Amino acid sequence: MSRILTGAGAEFRIALRNRWVVIAVATMAVFAMVLSAAGSAPTGVLGSDPLSVTVASLTSLAVYLVPLLALLMSFDAVAGEVERGTLSLVLTYPVSRLEILLGKFVAHLAILALALTVGYAIAAGAALYADPRATAGLPALWRLLWTSELLGAAFVAIGYALSAWARRPGAAAGLVIGLWLVVIVLYDLGLLAVIVADDGGFFTTQVFPWLLIGNPADAFRLYN
């Protein structure tokens, strides 16, 4: 465990030097502020507190942004180490490949957790400032926070797998962007096309629900 935490600390410091921590936190903070401002407008019509409306907007944002941040942080995890020759150097120490990977995983999840906490806290603060009754939306915000972290964890793991398979950072970058486009954008469009063609048949009633749950992004949408 100590070797994993040591590796996580080293990886976090590398992310700080590479500005990944700043980029992730700033991205979530900016989008959270924009959505907080936009989400407060329709509350009078909907009869809902500002935070609940903001959480709904943040959910739509997180399903696109969290996987993208996770993949961009993780695509270089193995391929970059191989290309720079640092992986073989690290393996000369009494540490296993699994411990190295788990250390990176802990560090990347910590970065995601920090970015999500800052972004969502800004959104909550703005909503509570606008309307003290917004505390009714805090359970939904908490649910969004931990499910966003799980969503990010799934895509960090996928990014590691693609990074190990590609062995080159350039190829890994292309793979993760292509994967994000397919899984987040095109996947649902493909399912919709098949449902229309199936016209309420076996695929729609038996296969479709499992394919929906099998996609981490769609499972995230359904839960939130």
PyMOL commands that set and color helices and strands:
alter all, ss='L'
color gray80, all
select helices_A, chain A and resi 2-17+20-39+43-46+50-74+79-84+86-90+97-130+132-166+169-198+202-214+216-223
alter helices_A, ss='H'
color red, helices_A
deselect
rebuild
show_as cartoon
